[in-house]
Amino acid sequence: MFDIDLKRDGEENLYTQIYEAIRAEILADKYTPDTKMPSIRRLASRLSVNAETVVKAYDLLAAENLIYKKEGSGSYIAPAAALKSNGDDQRLRILSSKNFSAPTKVIDFSGAESEKEFLEEYSWDLIFDRFYSNLQGNVFAECHPDNAYFKLLQDQYSDLNKKKLFYSSQMELKEIFNSVITNEAELLFTSGNNISGFNTLFDSEGEIFSNSDFQVESNQISSGQDSKSNFHLSPADYDSLMDYLEENTIDYLLVSDESTAAGILDWSLSKLKSLLELAQMLKFKLIILELFGLYSENPKLKELLNSKFGDQIILIQALTERIFPGLKTGLIVLDESDFLNEKSGKKIINNYSLNKILTENKFSAGDNLVYNLIDYYFKNDYLSKRVKFLKQRLKNKKLLLIENVKEHFQGVQAVENNSLFYLKLVLNQPINQHDFKVFAEKNSILLPDYSNFAAAAESSELIISPVTLTQFSIKQGVMSLAKVYWQFIS
């Protein structure tokens, strides 16, 4: 069983070769569903490798749902592996029909907030093993001028007459952000939009989103103690938002490209241009946080930036954090006139100008390691493969989550949306979001911070995410969540 020819020249890890050889045969339908896999010890002996090598290969196969494990009995080929599925959820229906136990005691529905790995395939640690095996100590060497990541950054909006600033940490992004916006600025957010990316960007004096229990009341965001009169909320539909803007004065409208409902960036191009025309008339700016720039190019955003209204946009491209959890690097694209004053603006430009940083190339050994590894991802086509897997896997997990909510969470409706990471549930009654989050955590279920989506403290909407769960553990997770919910409301 399995024709595996290992190359022992050090070019590629042995467990990766075993994983890829077995994966190819399973996907070629060479074996019937529920066929027992060779035992770890037997396969290790046959291939003359240690057992840990086979364990790593089997773990990768299990993460991709090509095999499943039965406690005390070994591993088996997953039933859905033999399907030539052309439907989005055909495979998932079969997976959801089988009884699998959650792999851990804690069920994590918190999504990207946990900063846990989204995907085993082409993960940072896996590719780093190959990278270090090839380059050894040279992984810390000075970044080459042809670094693919830096080339991408230079190519981003290169035709615009704007400043491009590079940040490599949340603290650097915060410093740039605070040179543009004061705590007194009138800020507007929209319902259902993921605003977590803005929550650490304000000065500590503001205590704005650092206080996790801020609430939404009557289109006003408050910290739960003193109302923040300069923080406002509007529905994201065109008519409601335009009406709000015509009746109220703001300085900035802040949006991200991740929402649990239709958001501003889902509007038609003509409506977006109307919004920017109004922004020009009323002298406010649109700050866009783009989290999925490496997933696909947003043609509407590109056209808006190139239009006569492009000066109304400040763009933050958080390029890496939805690809590699916790890695916060990217670009800020803005005009020099966007800074609070000329002196601070020149200082920020001097410190963070992309061209200046790349010309000086004064990166630390740690910086070099990170950017050399990202370059390795690009040049070996691992990044495009990881993004492809992420799109497919996250979509499949959401489909499976929706199916299991329908089946195991009676009285609750899953609202489909374009977000890859999050799903909105409509409960059968309003709940106190903070209290339920605490109650769920005491029962080993982690939920996203509801305030990150500008949700009301008392609401019948619940945001959850399956991204850090395996497809086999989603059913168990939904059943556990339903049980905890019914206990909470009773």
C-alpha positions in Angstrom: 0.0 0.0 0.0 1.4 3.4 -1.2 4.4 3.6 -3.6 6.8 5.9 -1.8 10.2 6.6 -3.1 12.1 8.9 -0.7 14.9 11.2 -1.8 17.4 11.5 1.0 19.5 14.3 -0.4 18.2 16.9 2.1 16.3 18.9 -0.5 13.0 18.2 1.1 11.9 16.8 4.5 11.2 13.1 4.6 7.8 13.6 6.2 6.8 16.0 3.5 7.7 13.5 0.8 5.7 10.8 2.6 2.7 13.1 3.0 2.7 14.2 -0.7 3.1 10.7 -2.0 0.2 9.3 0.1 -1.9 12.4 -0.6 -1.5 11.9 -4.4 -2.6 8.3 -4.2 -5.6 9.0 -2.0 -6.8 11.8 -4.3 -6.3 9.5 -7.3 -9.0 7.2 -5.7 -6.7 4.2 -5.5 -8.3 3.1 -2.2 -11.9 2.7 -1.0 -13.3 4.8 1.9 -12.5 3.6 5.4 -9.5 1.6 4.2 -7.1 1.2 7.2 -3.7 3.0 6.8 -0.5 1.2 7.5 0.5 1.4 11.1 3.0 4.1 12.0 5.6 1.6 13.2 5.2 -0.7 10.1 5.4 2.2 7.6 8.4 3.7 9.4 10.2 0.3 9.3 9.4 -0.2 5.6 10.8 3.3 4.7 13.7 3.2 7.1 12.7 6.4 8.9 11.8 7.0 12.5 8.2 6.8 13.7 8.0 10.6 14.4 8.5 11.2 10.6 5.5 9.1 9.8 3.5 10.8 12.6 4.1 14.2 11.1 3.1 13.0 7.6 -0.2 11.5 9.0 -0.9 14.7 10.9 -0.7 16.7 7.7 -3.0 14.2 6.0 -5.5 14.4 8.9 -5.4 18.2 8.8 -6.4 18.0 5.2 -9.2 15.6 6.0 -7.8 12.9 3.8 -7.5 10.4 6.7 -9.2 10.2 10.1 -8.1 8.6 13.4 -9.9 6.1 15.6 -8.6 6.0 19.1 -6.8 2.8 19.8 -7.4 1.5 16.2 -5.2 3.6 14.0 -5.8 5.8 10.9 -8.2 5.3 8.0 -8.8 6.9 4.7 -11.6 9.5 5.0 -14.9 8.6 3.2 -15.0 11.9 1.3 -11.5 11.4 -0.1 -12.8 9.2 -2.8 -15.4 11.7 -4.0 -15.0 13.7 -7.2 -17.0 16.5 -5.7 -18.0 19.4 -7.9 -20.4 20.9 -5.3 -19.2 23.2 -2.5 -20.6 21.1 0.3 -20.9 17.5 -1.0 -17.8 16.5 0.8 -18.8 18.4 3.9 -22.2 16.7 4.1 -20.4 13.3 4.3 -17.9 14.6 6.8 -20.7 16.0 9.0 -22.5 12.7 9.0 -19.7 10.9 10.8 -19.1 11.1 14.5 -15.8 12.6 15.4 -14.6 14.0 18.7 -13.2 17.4 19.1 -9.4 17.2 19.2 -9.0 19.5 22.1 -10.9 20.4 25.3 -11.2 24.1 24.4 -13.4 24.8 21.4 -12.1 28.0 19.7 -14.7 30.0 17.7 -12.7 33.2 18.2 -11.3 33.3 14.7 -8.3 35.5 13.8 -8.3 37.0 17.3 -6.6 33.9 18.7 -3.7 34.3 16.2 -3.6 30.5 16.0 -2.6 28.7 12.7 -5.4 28.8 10.1 -4.0 26.1 7.9 -1.5 23.2 8.2 -0.6 23.3 4.5 2.3 25.5 3.7 2.4 26.7 7.2 5.2 28.9 8.5 6.9 26.2 10.5 6.7 23.6 7.6 8.2 25.9 5.0 10.7 27.3 7.4 12.0 23.7 7.8 12.7 23.5 4.1 14.0 27.1 4.0 16.5 26.5 6.8 17.5 23.1 5.4 18.5 24.8 2.1 20.1 28.0 3.4 21.2 27.2 7.0 22.7 30.3 8.6 22.1 32.3 5.4 18.5 32.7 6.4 19.7 35.7 8.4 21.7 37.2 5.5 21.0 40.7 4.2 17.8 40.9 2.1 18.6 40.9 -1.7 17.3 43.7 -3.9 15.2 41.2 -5.8 13.3 40.2 -2.7 9.9 39.3 -4.0 7.9 40.7 -1.0 9.6 44.1 -1.4 9.1 44.0 -5.1 5.4 43.5 -4.4 5.3 46.4 -2.0 7.1 48.7 -4.5 4.6 47.7 -7.3 1.6 48.4 -5.1 -0.1 51.6 -6.4 3.3 52.7 -7.9 1.4 54.9 -10.4 -0.1 57.1 -7.6 1.3 60.4 -6.5 1.0 59.3 -2.8 3.4 58.5 0.0 3.9 54.8 0.7 4.9 54.0 4.3 6.0 50.5 5.4 5.3 49.1 8.9 6.6 45.9 10.4 4.7 45.8 13.7 1.5 47.0 15.3 3.4 49.6 17.2 4.8 51.1 14.1 1.4 51.2 12.5 0.0 52.9 15.6 2.7 55.6 15.5 1.9 56.4 11.9 -1.9 56.3 12.5 -1.6 58.7 15.5 0.3 61.2 13.3 -2.8 61.4 11.2 -5.7 61.2 13.6 -6.3 62.9 17.0 -8.4 61.6 19.8 -10.8 64.4 19.2 -11.6 63.5 15.6 -15.1 62.6 14.8 -15.0 59.0 13.7 -17.8 57.0 12.0 -17.9 53.2 11.9 -20.5 50.9 10.2 -22.5 48.1 11.7 -21.3 44.5 11.1 -17.8 45.7 9.9 -14.8 44.2 11.6 -13.2 47.1 13.3 -10.8 45.0 15.4 -7.9 46.2 13.2 -8.4 49.7 14.5 -8.7 48.8 18.1 -5.0 49.3 19.1 -4.3 52.2 16.9 -5.3 55.0 19.2 -3.3 56.7 21.9 -3.7 55.2 25.3 -5.1 58.5 26.5 -8.2 57.8 24.4 -8.8 54.4 26.0 -11.0 53.7 23.1 -11.0 50.1 21.9 -8.4 48.9 24.4 -11.3 48.7 26.8 -12.9 45.5 25.6 -16.4 46.2 27.0 -17.2 49.2 24.9 -20.9 49.2 23.9 -23.0 50.3 21.0 -26.1 52.3 22.0 -28.4 54.4 19.8 -25.8 54.7 17.0 -23.2 55.8 19.6 -20.2 53.8 20.8 -19.4 54.1 24.4 -16.7 52.6 26.7 -19.3 51.4 29.1 -18.5 54.3 31.5 -18.1 57.7 29.8 -19.7 58.0 26.4 -17.2 58.8 23.6 -19.1 61.5 21.8 -16.7 61.5 18.9 -17.3 57.8 18.1 -20.4 57.1 16.0 -22.1 54.2 14.3 -24.2 54.0 11.1 -25.9 51.1 9.2 -23.7 50.2 6.2 -26.5 50.4 3.5 -26.1 53.2 1.0 -29.3 55.2 1.9 -28.8 55.1 5.6 -25.2 56.0 5.5 -25.6 58.8 3.1 -28.5 60.2 5.2 -26.3 60.0 8.3 -23.4 61.9 6.6 -25.7 64.6 5.3 -27.0 65.3 8.8 -23.9 64.8 10.8 -20.3 66.1 10.8 -17.4 63.6 10.8 -13.7 63.7 10.1 -13.1 60.1 9.2 -15.2 57.1 8.0 -13.3 53.9 9.0 -14.0 50.6 7.2 -12.3 47.3 6.6 -12.8 44.7 3.9 -14.2 42.2 6.3 -17.8 42.3 7.4 -20.5 39.9 8.7 -23.0 41.6 6.5 -22.9 43.6 3.3 -20.5 46.4 3.8 -19.5 49.7 2.1 -16.9 48.0 0.0 -19.6 45.7 -1.4 -21.4 48.7 -2.9 -21.3 49.3 -6.7 -18.5 51.5 -8.0 -21.0 54.3 -8.8 -22.2 54.4 -5.2 -18.7 54.4 -3.9 -17.8 57.3 -6.1 -20.9 59.1 -4.8 -19.7 58.5 -1.3 -16.2 59.9 -2.1 -17.8 62.9 -3.9 -19.7 63.6 -0.7 -16.5 63.2 1.3 -14.8 65.8 -0.9 -17.7 68.2 -0.4 -18.0 67.7 3.4 -14.2 67.4 3.9 -14.0 64.0 5.6 -11.6 61.1 4.7 -12.3 57.4 4.2 -9.8 55.2 5.9 -9.8 51.7 4.5 -8.2 48.7 6.2 -7.5 46.1 3.5 -6.9 42.7 5.1 -7.3 40.5 2.0 -5.0 42.2 -0.5 -2.9 39.1 -1.0 -6.1 37.0 -1.5 -7.2 38.9 -4.5 -6.9 42.4 -6.0 -9.8 44.7 -5.4 -10.4 46.4 -8.8 -12.9 48.8 -7.3 -10.4 50.0 -4.7 -7.8 50.5 -7.4 -10.1 52.5 -9.6 -11.2 54.7 -6.7 -7.6 55.5 -5.7 -6.9 56.4 -9.3 -10.0 58.6 -9.6 -10.3 62.3 -9.0 -11.6 61.4 -5.5 -8.5 59.4 -4.6 -7.3 62.1 -2.3 -10.2 61.3 0.0 -8.8 57.8 0.8 -6.2 56.7 3.3 -5.4 53.0 2.6 -3.9 50.6 5.2 -2.8 47.4 3.5 -2.4 44.8 6.2 -0.9 42.3 3.8 0.3 39.4 5.9 -1.9 39.0 9.0 -4.7 37.1 7.2 -2.1 34.8 5.6 0.2 34.2 8.6 -1.4 34.7 12.0 0.2 37.4 14.1 2.5 38.7 11.3 1.6 42.3 11.0 3.4 44.0 8.1 2.1 46.2 5.3 1.7 49.6 3.7 0.0 52.8 4.5 -0.8 54.8 1.3 -1.7 58.5 1.9 -1.0 62.1 1.0 1.5 64.3 2.8 -1.4 66.6 3.6 -3.1 63.9 5.6 -0.7 64.4 8.5 -1.7 66.5 11.5 1.1 68.9 10.9 4.0 69.3 8.5 6.7 68.6 11.1 5.4 65.3 12.4 4.5 64.3 8.8 8.1 64.8 7.6 9.4 62.8 10.6 7.1 59.9 9.9 7.9 59.9 6.2 11.6 59.9 7.0 11.2 57.0 9.4 8.8 54.8 7.4 9.1 55.7 3.7 9.2 52.4 1.8 11.8 53.5 -0.7 14.1 54.9 2.0 13.8 51.7 4.1 14.6 49.5 1.1 17.5 51.7 0.0 19.1 51.7 3.4 18.4 48.0 4.0 19.2 48.3 7.7 17.2 45.3 8.8 18.0 43.3 11.9 18.8 39.6 11.7 15.2 38.8 12.8 13.8 41.1 10.1 16.0 39.5 7.5 14.8 36.0 8.5 11.2 37.0 8.1 11.5 38.8 4.8 13.8 36.2 3.3 11.3 33.5 4.3 8.4 35.5 2.7 10.6 35.8 -0.4 11.1 32.0 -0.3 7.3 31.6 -0.2 6.9 33.8 -3.3 9.7 32.4 -5.4 8.7 28.7 -4.7 5.0 29.4 -5.4 4.2 28.4 -1.8 2.3 31.6 -1.1 -0.1 31.3 -4.0 -0.7 27.6 -3.0 -1.3 28.6 0.6 -3.8 31.3 -0.4 -5.5 28.9 -2.7 -5.8 26.3 0.1 -7.0 29.0 2.6 -9.8 30.2 0.3 -10.9 26.6 -0.3 -10.6 25.4 3.3 -12.1 28.4 5.0 -15.1 28.3 2.6 -15.6 24.6 3.3 -15.4 25.1 7.0 -18.1 27.8 6.8 -20.3 25.5 4.7 -19.9 22.8 7.3 -20.5 25.2 10.1 -23.8 26.4 8.5 -24.9 22.8 7.9 -24.3 21.9 11.5 -26.0 25.0 12.9 -29.1 24.0 10.9 -28.9 20.5 12.2 -27.8 20.9 15.8 -28.7 24.4 16.8 -32.5 24.6 16.6 -34.1 28.0 16.5 -30.9 29.7 15.4 -30.3 31.0 11.9 -26.9 31.2 10.2 -26.7 34.3 8.0 -24.4 33.7 5.0 -22.0 36.4 4.0 -18.8 37.0 2.0 -16.5 36.8 5.0 -14.1 33.9 4.9 -13.4 34.0 8.6 -16.7 34.8 10.4 -20.3 33.8 10.4 -23.2 35.6 12.0 -25.9 33.6 13.9 -29.3 35.1 14.7 -30.4 33.7 18.0 -34.0 33.2 19.1 -33.7 36.0 21.7 -31.4 38.8 22.7 -28.6 38.1 25.1 -26.0 40.1 27.0 -23.0 39.6 24.7 -20.4 40.1 27.4 -22.0 37.8 29.9 -22.5 35.1 27.4 -18.9 35.3 26.2 -17.7 34.9 29.8 -20.1 32.1 30.4 -19.0 30.3 27.3 -15.4 30.7 28.2 -16.0 29.1 31.6 -17.4 26.2 29.6 -14.3 25.9 27.4 -15.8 27.7 24.4 -13.9 30.8 23.1 -15.9 33.4 21.1 -14.8 36.6 19.3 -15.1 39.9 21.1 -18.5 41.2 20.0 -17.3 44.8 20.2 -14.9 44.1 17.3 -17.9 44.1 15.0 -19.6 47.1 16.6 -22.3 44.9 17.9 -24.8 46.0 20.6 -24.2 44.8 24.1 -27.8 43.4 24.1 -28.3 41.6 20.9 -29.7 38.5 19.3 -26.7 38.3 16.9 -23.7 36.1 17.7 -20.5 36.1 15.7 -18.5 32.9 15.5 -15.6 31.6 13.4 -14.5 28.1 12.5 -11.1 29.0 11.1 -8.9 27.4 13.9 -11.1 24.3 14.1 -10.6 21.2 12.1 -13.5 20.1 9.9 -14.0 17.1 12.0 -14.3 19.1 15.2 -16.9 21.7 13.9 -19.8 19.4 14.5 -18.7 18.8 18.1 -18.2 22.5 18.5 -21.6 23.5 17.3 -23.3 20.9 19.6 -21.3 22.2 22.5 -22.1 25.8 21.7 -25.8 25.0 21.4 -25.7 23.2 24.8 -24.0 26.2 26.5 -26.4 28.7 24.9 -29.5 26.8 26.1 -28.0 26.6 29.6 -27.2 30.3 29.5 -30.7 31.5 28.6 -32.4 29.0 31.0 
